[in-house]
Amino acid sequence: MEPGLLSRAPEKQGLRPVLFGPQGRVFQGRGELREQPTTTRTRQRTAPPPPRRAPANPAERRGRIGRAMTAPTKPQSSTAAQTPDSALAPALHTPVIAWFETHARDLPWRRPEAGPWGVMVSEFMLQQTPVNRVLPVYEQWLARWPRPADLAKEPPGEAVRAWGRLGYPRRALRLHGAAVAITERHGGDVPKEHAQLLALPGIGEYTAAAVASFAYGQRHAVLDTNVRRVLARAVTGTQYPPNATTAAERKLARALLPEDDDTASRWAAASMELGALVCTAKNENCHRCPIAARCAWLLAGKPAHDGPARRGQTYAGTDRQVRGKLLAVLRDAVAPVPQSVLDRVWDEPVQRARALDGLVADGLVEPLPGGLYRLPLT
């Protein structure tokens, strides 16, 4: 995820992000027209073809050609419109990277001592979670588990406990699972190859690309929410990107990648930071933007968003809130918790039971005989 102010969508939800997250990955259905074979009965009912027209004379042919040449052209498809010309990419790279070198935040996962494991931990935590909430948990996590093998020795429930109130606690289980796989398959070292990263449990396309780029300086399109917003405004001239990442966005991000690994890695971090600090969802600070003079959306007069309504996240009264309250009790407990204690967490019994069942199904809570519950040990 992105080390930006906004967060990313969580990974591994059966979708490919179409991702310093997700802060996320989407398959698009594609309609297909197929010519159906004509049956004998259908051919019998089909009216005879119209008589063939006599060949046009040379003058008539010239008239047709002239009309065809002056006919209006169809608008470009959205995919074609998002294919940048060769001069655009360097015109974006140079000022954005220069801006980043001056304005980048000093975040712990960007420091050399963080290493690939520190980068991976940050990417899990930053999915849909702001930086200011991640920082204290990140530092405590790395102090306790400085290597994947250190986390792999612990039961998964300890990862959930240490996750605290970051939200979306299944990320803690996935990070624990990735640590176990790294220890068993790769000798405790975070793998360098993109395909090996992608094969780890809990790792999706965005996180694999982010770790390969930020930890190992490789050339990958790291497409999180902040980067998508920057490209939507600067290149395609729209205020916001689609709600879900599209194939056209992935194609555009790949087309804009610098050719060499080092510049591509810096571009990935710089464009992400620009979206987090300047080209934000709530406030587009165009006066601070290093590419304002080339921004398609700004040059078009900042046309209003005309896509689907942007949905705001609600929390109060939702099952997510109930799950969080139940987990808080279990995190603080030193022994299994009776059902009667959990019943006091939320007044509405049906919603409370549904939330608890969901936690059990997700592997975040382990039920025990006698109506007791605890964080998972296996």
C-alpha positions as CSV (number, residue, x, y, z in Angstrom):
1,M,0.0,0.0,0.0
2,E,1.1,2.8,-0.4
3,P,2.8,5.0,2.0
4,G,0.3,7.7,1.2
5,L,-2.3,9.5,3.2
6,L,-5.1,7.5,1.8
7,S,-5.3,3.8,1.8
8,R,-5.8,1.0,-0.5
9,A,-8.1,-1.8,-0.9
10,P,-7.3,-5.1,0.8
11,E,-5.9,-7.8,-1.3
12,K,-6.8,-11.4,-2.1
13,Q,-10.5,-11.0,-2.4
14,G,-10.7,-13.1,-5.6
15,L,-10.0,-10.1,-7.8
16,R,-6.9,-8.9,-9.5
17,P,-6.1,-5.3,-9.1
18,V,-6.7,-4.4,-12.1
19,L,-1.2,-2.2,-6.6
20,F,5.2,2.0,-1.1
21,G,-1.6,-1.9,-0.5
22,P,-4.3,-2.3,-1.0
23,Q,-4.2,-0.7,-0.1
24,G,-6.2,-4.3,-4.4
25,R,-6.8,-6.1,-8.0
26,V,-10.3,-6.6,-10.8
27,F,-11.3,-8.9,-13.6
28,Q,-13.6,-7.3,-16.2
29,G,-16.1,-9.4,-18.0
30,R,-15.9,-9.2,-21.8
31,G,-19.0,-9.8,-24.0
32,E,-18.5,-11.9,-27.0
33,L,-20.6,-12.0,-30.1
34,R,-20.6,-15.3,-32.0
35,E,-22.1,-16.0,-35.4
36,Q,-24.7,-18.6,-35.0
37,P,-25.0,-21.3,-37.7
38,T,-28.2,-21.0,-39.8
39,T,-30.4,-24.0,-39.7
40,T,-32.1,-25.5,-42.7
41,R,-35.6,-24.3,-41.5
42,T,-34.2,-20.8,-41.1
43,R,-32.7,-20.8,-44.6
44,Q,-36.1,-21.9,-46.0
45,R,-37.9,-18.9,-44.4
46,T,-35.3,-16.3,-45.3
47,A,-36.4,-13.9,-48.0
48,P,-34.4,-14.1,-51.2
49,P,-31.4,-11.8,-51.4
50,P,-32.0,-8.4,-53.1
51,P,-30.8,-8.2,-56.7
52,R,-27.2,-7.2,-57.0
53,R,-26.6,-3.7,-58.0
54,A,-24.7,-3.1,-61.2
55,P,-21.1,-2.0,-60.8
56,A,-20.7,1.8,-60.3
57,N,-19.2,3.8,-63.0
58,P,-15.8,5.6,-62.4
59,A,-17.5,8.9,-61.6
60,E,-19.8,7.3,-59.1
61,R,-17.0,5.5,-57.4
62,R,-15.1,8.8,-57.1
63,G,-18.1,10.4,-55.5
64,R,-18.3,7.6,-52.9
65,I,-14.7,7.9,-52.1
66,G,-15.0,11.6,-51.6
67,R,-17.9,11.2,-49.3
68,A,-16.1,8.6,-47.2
69,M,-13.1,10.8,-46.8
70,T,-15.2,13.7,-45.5
71,A,-17.4,11.6,-43.2
72,P,-17.1,12.3,-39.5
73,T,-14.8,10.0,-37.5
74,K,-16.0,8.1,-34.5
75,P,-14.7,9.1,-31.1
76,Q,-11.7,7.3,-29.7
77,S,-12.3,4.3,-27.5
78,S,-11.5,4.8,-23.9
79,T,-8.6,2.4,-24.2
80,A,-7.1,4.4,-27.2
81,A,-7.6,7.6,-25.4
82,Q,-5.6,6.3,-22.5
83,T,-2.6,5.4,-24.6
84,P,-0.1,8.2,-24.0
85,D,2.2,9.6,-26.7
86,S,5.9,9.0,-26.3
87,A,6.7,12.5,-25.1
88,L,4.2,12.5,-22.2
89,A,6.0,9.9,-20.0
90,P,9.3,11.8,-19.5
91,A,7.4,15.0,-19.2
92,L,5.7,13.5,-16.1
93,H,8.6,11.5,-14.7
94,T,11.2,14.3,-14.4
95,P,9.2,16.9,-12.4
96,V,7.4,14.4,-10.2
97,I,10.6,12.6,-9.2
98,A,12.3,15.9,-8.6
99,W,9.3,17.0,-6.4
100,F,9.5,13.7,-4.5
101,E,13.2,14.1,-3.7
102,T,12.4,17.4,-2.0
103,H,9.0,16.7,-0.4
104,A,9.0,12.9,0.4
105,R,8.1,12.1,3.9
106,D,10.7,10.3,6.1
107,L,8.8,7.1,6.7
108,P,10.5,4.1,8.4
109,W,9.7,1.7,5.7
110,R,11.5,3.9,3.2
111,R,14.8,3.8,5.1
112,P,17.5,1.3,4.1
113,E,17.4,-0.5,7.4
114,A,13.7,-1.4,6.9
115,G,14.7,-4.1,4.3
116,P,12.3,-6.1,2.2
117,W,10.5,-7.5,5.3
118,G,9.8,-4.0,6.6
119,V,8.5,-3.0,3.2
120,M,6.2,-6.0,3.1
121,V,4.9,-5.3,6.6
122,S,4.1,-1.7,5.7
123,E,2.3,-2.8,2.5
124,F,0.0,-5.0,4.4
125,M,-0.7,-2.4,7.1
126,L,-1.2,0.5,4.7
127,Q,-4.1,-1.2,2.9
128,Q,-7.1,1.0,3.6
129,T,-5.4,2.5,6.7
130,P,-3.9,6.0,7.0
131,V,-0.2,6.4,7.6
132,N,-0.6,8.1,11.0
133,R,-2.5,5.0,12.4
134,V,0.0,2.6,10.9
135,L,3.2,4.2,12.3
136,P,3.0,3.1,16.0
137,V,1.8,-0.4,15.2
138,Y,4.5,-0.8,12.5
139,E,7.3,0.1,14.8
140,Q,6.0,-2.2,17.6
141,W,5.6,-5.0,15.1
142,L,9.2,-4.8,13.7
143,A,10.6,-4.5,17.2
144,R,8.9,-7.7,18.2
145,W,9.3,-9.6,14.8
146,P,12.3,-8.1,13.0
147,R,12.4,-11.1,10.6
148,P,9.7,-13.3,9.0
149,A,11.0,-16.3,10.9
150,D,10.3,-14.5,14.2
151,L,6.7,-14.0,13.3
152,A,6.3,-17.5,11.9
153,K,7.2,-19.0,15.3
154,E,4.2,-17.3,16.9
155,P,0.6,-18.6,16.8
156,P,-1.5,-16.6,14.3
157,G,-3.6,-15.2,17.2
158,E,-0.6,-13.3,18.4
159,A,-0.4,-11.5,15.0
160,V,-4.1,-10.6,15.4
161,R,-3.5,-9.4,18.9
162,A,-0.5,-7.2,17.8
163,W,-2.6,-5.8,14.9
164,G,-4.6,-3.9,17.4
165,R,-7.1,-1.4,16.1
166,L,-5.7,-1.1,12.5
167,G,-8.9,-2.6,11.2
168,Y,-9.4,-5.4,8.6
169,P,-7.6,-7.9,10.9
170,R,-7.6,-10.7,8.3
171,R,-4.6,-8.9,7.0
172,A,-2.8,-9.9,10.2
173,L,-3.5,-13.6,9.5
174,R,-2.4,-13.2,5.9
175,L,0.8,-11.5,6.9
176,H,1.4,-14.4,9.4
177,G,0.8,-16.9,6.6
178,A,3.2,-15.1,4.3
179,A,5.9,-15.2,7.1
180,V,5.4,-18.9,7.5
181,A,5.7,-19.5,3.8
182,I,8.8,-17.3,3.5
183,T,10.5,-19.2,6.3
184,E,9.6,-22.6,4.9
185,R,10.2,-21.9,1.2
186,H,12.8,-19.2,1.0
187,G,15.0,-19.7,4.1
188,G,13.5,-16.7,5.9
189,D,14.3,-14.2,3.2
190,V,11.6,-12.2,1.4
191,P,11.8,-13.5,-2.2
192,K,13.0,-11.1,-4.9
193,E,11.2,-12.4,-7.9
194,H,7.8,-11.0,-8.6
195,A,6.3,-14.5,-9.4
196,Q,7.7,-15.9,-6.1
197,L,6.1,-12.9,-4.2
198,L,2.8,-13.5,-5.9
199,A,2.9,-17.1,-4.9
200,L,3.0,-16.3,-1.2
201,P,-0.3,-16.5,0.7
202,G,-2.0,-13.2,1.2
203,I,0.0,-11.5,-1.6
204,G,-1.9,-10.1,-4.6
205,E,-0.7,-8.3,-7.7
206,Y,-0.4,-4.9,-6.1
207,T,1.6,-6.1,-3.0
208,A,3.9,-8.2,-5.1
209,A,4.6,-5.3,-7.4
210,A,5.1,-2.9,-4.5
211,V,7.5,-5.1,-2.7
212,A,9.5,-5.8,-5.8
213,S,9.7,-2.1,-6.7
214,F,10.2,-0.5,-3.3
215,A,12.4,-3.3,-1.7
216,Y,14.4,-4.4,-4.7
217,G,14.2,-1.4,-7.1
218,Q,12.6,-3.4,-9.9
219,R,10.5,-2.1,-12.8
220,H,6.8,-2.7,-12.1
221,A,3.6,-0.8,-12.4
222,V,2.5,-0.1,-8.8
223,L,-1.1,1.0,-9.1
224,D,-2.8,2.0,-5.9
225,T,-5.6,4.5,-5.3
226,N,-3.3,7.5,-5.1
227,V,-1.5,6.6,-8.4
228,R,-4.8,5.9,-10.1
229,R,-6.1,9.4,-9.2
230,V,-2.9,11.1,-10.4
231,L,-3.1,9.3,-13.7
232,A,-6.8,9.9,-14.1
233,R,-6.4,13.7,-13.7
234,A,-3.1,14.3,-15.3
235,V,-3.5,12.0,-18.3
236,T,-7.1,11.0,-18.9
237,G,-8.7,14.3,-17.8
238,T,-11.1,12.9,-15.3
239,Q,-11.5,14.0,-11.6
240,Y,-11.6,10.5,-10.2
241,P,-10.7,7.0,-11.5
242,P,-13.3,4.3,-11.7
243,N,-14.4,2.6,-8.5
244,A,-12.5,-0.6,-9.4
245,T,-9.2,-0.7,-11.3
246,T,-9.7,-1.4,-15.0
247,A,-7.6,-3.0,-17.7
248,A,-7.3,0.4,-19.4
249,E,-5.7,1.8,-16.2
250,R,-3.2,-1.1,-16.0
251,K,-2.3,-0.6,-19.6
252,L,-1.8,3.1,-19.1
253,A,0.4,2.6,-16.0
254,R,2.6,0.1,-17.9
255,A,2.9,2.5,-20.8
256,L,4.1,5.3,-18.6
257,L,6.8,3.2,-16.8
258,P,10.3,4.5,-17.3
259,E,12.6,2.0,-19.1
260,D,15.3,1.5,-16.5
261,D,14.6,-0.1,-13.1
262,D,15.9,2.6,-10.9
263,T,13.8,5.4,-12.5
264,A,10.8,3.2,-12.6
265,S,11.0,2.4,-8.9
266,R,11.4,6.1,-8.0
267,W,8.5,7.0,-10.3
268,A,6.3,4.5,-8.5
269,A,7.1,6.0,-5.1
270,A,6.9,9.6,-6.3
271,S,3.6,9.3,-8.1
272,M,2.1,7.6,-5.1
273,E,3.3,10.3,-2.8
274,L,2.0,13.0,-5.1
275,G,-1.5,11.5,-4.9
276,A,-1.2,11.2,-1.1
277,L,-0.1,14.7,-0.4
278,V,-1.1,17.0,-3.3
279,C,-3.5,15.4,-5.7
280,T,-5.8,14.1,-3.0
281,A,-9.4,12.9,-3.2
282,K,-10.8,15.7,-1.2
283,N,-8.5,18.6,-2.2
284,E,-6.6,18.9,-5.4
285,N,-3.8,21.3,-4.5
286,C,-3.0,22.3,-8.1
287,H,-0.9,25.3,-7.0
288,R,1.5,22.8,-5.4
289,C,1.5,20.2,-8.2
290,P,4.7,19.9,-10.2
291,I,2.8,18.8,-13.3
292,A,-0.1,21.2,-13.1
293,A,0.9,22.8,-16.5
294,R,0.4,19.5,-18.2
295,C,-2.6,18.2,-16.2
296,A,-5.4,17.2,-18.7
297,W,-8.1,17.7,-16.1
298,L,-6.9,21.1,-15.0
299,L,-6.4,22.3,-18.6
300,A,-10.0,21.1,-19.4
301,G,-11.3,23.4,-16.6
302,K,-11.7,20.7,-13.9
303,P,-14.9,19.1,-15.3
304,A,-17.0,17.6,-12.5
305,H,-17.1,13.9,-11.9
306,D,-19.8,12.3,-14.1
307,G,-19.2,8.6,-13.2
308,P,-21.0,6.5,-10.6
309,A,-21.5,8.2,-7.3
310,R,-18.5,7.8,-4.9
311,R,-19.5,5.8,-1.9
312,G,-18.4,6.9,1.5
313,Q,-17.6,4.2,4.1
314,T,-19.8,3.9,7.1
315,Y,-18.8,2.3,10.4
316,A,-21.2,3.1,13.2
317,G,-23.7,0.4,13.7
318,T,-22.3,-2.0,11.1
319,D,-21.1,-5.6,11.6
320,R,-17.6,-4.3,11.2
321,Q,-18.0,-2.2,14.4
322,V,-19.4,-5.2,16.3
323,R,-16.6,-7.5,15.1
324,G,-14.1,-4.9,16.2
325,K,-15.6,-4.7,19.7
326,L,-15.6,-8.5,20.0
327,L,-12.0,-8.7,18.9
328,A,-11.0,-6.0,21.4
329,V,-12.3,-8.1,24.3
330,L,-10.4,-11.2,23.0
331,R,-7.2,-9.3,22.4
332,D,-7.1,-8.0,25.9
333,A,-7.9,-11.4,27.5
334,V,-5.2,-13.6,28.9
335,A,-7.5,-16.6,29.0
336,P,-10.4,-17.9,26.9
337,V,-13.5,-15.6,27.1
338,P,-17.0,-17.0,28.1
339,Q,-19.9,-16.3,25.7
340,S,-21.6,-14.3,28.5
341,V,-18.8,-11.8,28.5
342,L,-19.0,-11.4,24.7
343,D,-22.8,-11.0,25.0
344,R,-22.3,-7.7,26.9
345,V,-20.4,-6.2,24.0
346,W,-23.5,-5.5,21.8
347,D,-27.1,-5.3,22.7
348,E,-28.6,-6.6,19.4
349,P,-28.3,-10.4,19.8
350,V,-28.8,-11.3,16.1
351,Q,-26.2,-8.9,14.8
352,R,-23.8,-9.9,17.6
353,A,-24.2,-13.6,16.8
354,R,-23.7,-12.9,13.1
355,A,-20.5,-10.9,13.8
356,L,-19.1,-13.6,16.1
357,D,-19.9,-16.3,13.5
358,G,-18.1,-14.3,10.9
359,L,-15.0,-14.0,13.0
360,V,-15.0,-17.7,13.6
361,A,-15.5,-18.4,9.8
362,D,-12.6,-16.0,9.0
363,G,-10.3,-17.8,11.3
364,L,-9.9,-14.8,13.6
365,V,-11.6,-16.4,16.6
366,E,-11.4,-20.0,17.8
367,P,-14.4,-21.5,19.6
368,L,-13.8,-23.9,22.4
369,P,-16.0,-26.4,24.3
370,G,-18.1,-24.9,27.1
371,G,-19.0,-21.7,25.2
372,L,-15.5,-20.2,25.4
373,Y,-13.6,-18.2,22.7
374,R,-10.0,-17.2,22.1
375,L,-7.7,-15.9,19.4
376,P,-6.5,-18.7,17.2
377,L,-3.5,-20.8,18.2
378,T,-3.1,-22.6,14.8
